[in-house]
């Protein structure tokens, strides 16, 4: 993985007898540094552009966990009166006929469908009702990227993303961003937590950026999380 991040600093060999004229010795390192900076910037932009679609494609819709504010479509097959959209309330629940209050936040669509089926099966004789839950709107799944990024703001997305993917959505870092002191702000049952993220280490490739056994090394952002780039 580290090979992807290496940029050669070797300059073309000077041919015998081909001397540079009119250029001071101090100018050559400056030109080399400028050239290498452009290569690094373009390489990072290209990497961020391809990482997000690849990572999201590797996940399936059933992995998405419901958040407060999401809109769902519930189908009880063969029962038109029980086919309807529902909105998950701020407390993470919604009410459904014959099933009562369903706790939805943090669960997947199939898990919610199973809970509804279990609640209403007493109204059917010798059959288990076939229930499907589809996500119509992921309004509740929103995280935020603020500070020195090119496009700060809130992002609604149906899946959890890691910090580098979030940075890609925000257009990358702006000039003078302090990537060594980025933080993730999270609301927990006991209050707000702060997790420091050294993005310089991540972007240099010292932590896994690919899907695999070490992919979880990258911090992920959930609904309501805030990534701050000072």
N, C-alpha and C positions, 0 to 999 in steps of 0.2 A: 504493500500500500504506500510505503514511503517513497517508492520510485516515482509515483505520480506527482509528487510535490517538489521534486528536484529540478532546478533550473540550472543549466550549464553556465558557468561564468568564464568559459574559455573563449578568448578572442581569436579571430583568424590569424594564423601564423603569418608573420611578415616575410615576404620573399626577399632573398638576398638582393641587395642593390636597390630595392624599392623603398626608399626612405620617405617618411612623411615630411612634407614641407608646409611651412606656414602654420603648424599646429603645435602649441606648446605641450610639453610633457604632462602638465597638470590638467589639460583638457580631455585627454583620452580616458582617464578613470571616470570623469564626470559624464562623458557620453555613454560609457559602458553602464554606469549606474542608471542613467535615464532609460537606456534601452531595456535593461533587465527589469526595471520598475513597470514598464509598459507590458512586458511579457507576463509578469506576475499578476498584474491587475486583470489582463484579459483571460488568463488561465483560471483565476478564481471566479470571474463572472461566468465563464463557460461551465465550470463545475457546478455552481449554484443553479444555473439554468436547467441542468439535466437531472439534478439530484431529486427535486421535489416530485416531478411526474413519475420517475422510476420507483420512488419509495411508496407513493400512493397507489401505484398500479399493483404493487405486491400485496396490498391488503384487500380484503373482501368486504362488501357492504355489511355483512352480518357482524363484523367486528366492531362496528360503531356502537358506542354506548350512549344512551339517551340522556339528554340534559333538560333541565327546566327551561321552558319556552319552546321546545321542539313541538312540531305538529306531526301527528301520526295518523295513518289511515288503518282502521281495524276492519278486517273482513271475517265474518263467521259464515262460512260457505253453506249455502242453502237457506240462509236466514237474512233476507234483505233488510229487515227491520233492525238488524244488529250490524249493519255495515255503515260506518260513519267515521268522519274525521274527529280527532280529539286533540286538545292542546294540553301539554304537560304544565301543570301549575308551578309557581315558584317553590312550593315545598316538595316538588319532584313526583307528584301523584296526579292521577286523573280518575274520574268516575266513569264507569261503564255499566250499562243495563245488565241486570242479573249477576254481575260480578262485584259490584260495589266499588270501593276505592282500591285502585291498583297502584302500587309503588313502582315507578318507571325509571327514575333517575339512576344512572349507573348501570342499567341493564341493557342487553341487546334486544333487538326486535323479536327473535325467536324465544328468548327468555320471557318476555312480556306475553307473547302469544300463548306460551305454555301455562303461565299463571292464569290468564283469562279462561283458557280451556278447562283448567282444573276447577275454577270457581263455578262455571256454568254447566258442567257436565251433569250435575244433579237434576237438571231440567230436561234431560234427554234419557230415553230408555234404550239400554243396551248398545249405545254408541258413544264414542268420544268426539265431541264437536271439533271440526277442523278450523283452526283460527290462524290467520296470517296478520302480521303487523308490519306495515311499511312506513318508512320515514318520508314525509312529504316536504318538510321544511326543517333545516337544522339551525333555526334562528338562535337557539340556546347555546350552540357550540361556537363560542367566540373567544379568541384570545387577542392579546394586544402587544404590539411592538412599538416602543416609544423611545425618544432620545435621538441620537445622531445616526439615523438611518434615512434612506432616500424617500421612503413612503411610509411615514409613521401612521398608526391607526389600528382599528380593530379588524380582525379577519374572521369571517364565519367559514368554518370548514367542517366537513363531516367526519374527520378522523384526527386523531392526535398526531402532531408533528413534532420533530425534534428541533433544537435551537437553530441548527444550520438551515433547515427547511423554512423555519419561521423567518430567519434573516433573508432568505431568498425571496419570500413573499413580500417583504418590506423593501425590496430593491437593493439590498446590500447596505453596507455601512457608508455613512457620509464622511466627508473629510474631517480629520482630527478625532475620529471616534476612538475611545479608549476601550479596546476589545479585551483588555486584561482585567477590567473591573465591571463587566456586565453582570447583571443580577436578574433573577427570576423572582417575582413577587407572587405569593400564593395565599389564598384565604383557606384556613384550616378551621376545624371545630374549636381550636384553642386560640385562634387569632391569626395574624398574618405572619407567614414565614418568609425568609429571605435566603435564597440560594445563590451563591456567587458562581459565576461561570467564566473560566479563562478561555475566551474564544480564540485567542492567539494559538493556544495549544491545539484546539480542535481544527482550525484552519490550516495549521502546519502538518496535519495528518498524524499527530501522536495519539489520537483516539479514533476508533473505527468510524468511517463514514459510509460503509457499505452494509447492506443487509447481511446478517450472519450472526454467529454466536456472540460477537462483541458489539453488535449494533446498539444494545441497550446501554452502552457506556455513555452515549449522548443523552443529556437531559431532555425530557420531552415536556411539551406544553399542553396542559389540559384546558378545559373551559374555564374562563375567568382569570387565567394566568396572565401576567404582564412581564414581558422581556424588556428590560431597560438597558439601553446602550448609552453610557455617559459620554 
